[in-house]
Amino acid sequence: MSTPAPKGTGFITPSDGATYARIMGVGGYRPERVVMNSEIIEAIDSSDEWIQERSGIKSRRFAAKDESVVDMSEPATRDALVAAGLEASDVDAVIVATVTHPYQTPAAAPILADRLGIRGAAFDISAACAGYCHAVSLASDMVRGGSARHVLVVGVEKLSDFTDPTDRGSAFIFGDGAGAAIVGPSDTPAIGPTVWGSDGSQWKTISQRDSWVEVRDGDLGWPAIGMAGQSVFRWAVWGMAPVAQKALDAAGVRAEDLDAFIPHQANMRIIDAMIKQLKLPADIPVARDIAETANTSAASIPLATERMLREGEVAHGGLALQIGFGAGLVYAAQVVVLP
Ligand code: COA
């Protein structure tokens, strides 16, 4: 502890962080139950062919009825800790990105922290499908700013609880799962500058149908998440490639220098359109976890990352561009060195 400055000097001890931050390890959890398109189509008068053609989705995982976002976060975190070579006791802050923790308060993060024996800061953030990239940005700044040394970042969703199985526009899109990453100090730059932003004027484009108060006061039924599909599609296709390009420019990296492109797994057609606009060389691996995992919102990027590393599609230490975008509307992108 430094010596207090004399009264009236206005001096406080500056915080003391690492020069750089990096992702030290990732982990993922996919619920056991595989739900094929054939199980979804009857309620929405659709077909396996239509869903695959419009979204690239073949199947998704649904959590068990009594399996919570905290339950899913725990195994994902344990895998990330092993990959990072750390113990839970090394973690001094927990950020959970989710929009499907079913308690207005408290947040999921302190409950998860308690399960793991962590007593550090713990809070949730709500940035929908961009939640993971927001949380990585915060974690990096926390490590560099000195407010934490190792930050656990979790993207987790149980979207099956918030999906209307009879809604043709969204019932086939969503899935459940959890992805985790540990962010800690680094000797070299390993998390590039974040390019992020929002357009709240479009907040109704993807949203819970009614507020909790409206649900209480009216006879409205369960307020599932709804989506104006075509507006989302246009915004993502035309708006997000320039954001991804800005993240590359901010990191001083050219598209051809990437080892992987890991966009939010929203929809295969959106992924393909972004690849085209970014002029990404055909030999650069692109995350396509959506085919078997569907859109898991905040969990999609860490789950896709974990899969690419596990299956050897990209090497540890490779450069990846990650971009999340979704309800808000909000987005965040950064180049990272893969753990
Ligand atoms: N199954 C079968 N047919 C369907 C359908 C379904 N689930 N939903 C709509 N259709 C039909 C419509 O009835 C319409 O038929 P018509 O031409 O005979 O009138 C046709 O398909 C087109 O409907 P439309 O609502 O214009 O669909 P679309 O082409 O916009 O596709 C999405 C719907 C949801 C696949 C598309 O808008 C999309 O991918 N949006 C982005 C969603 C997304 O990625 N969200 C995540 C963001 S984080």
Residues whose N, C-alpha, C, O or C-beta is under 5 A from the ligand:
A	BS01	COA	I44 D45 S46 S47 W50 R54 C129 R168 G169 G229 Q230 V232 F233 A266 N267 F325 G326
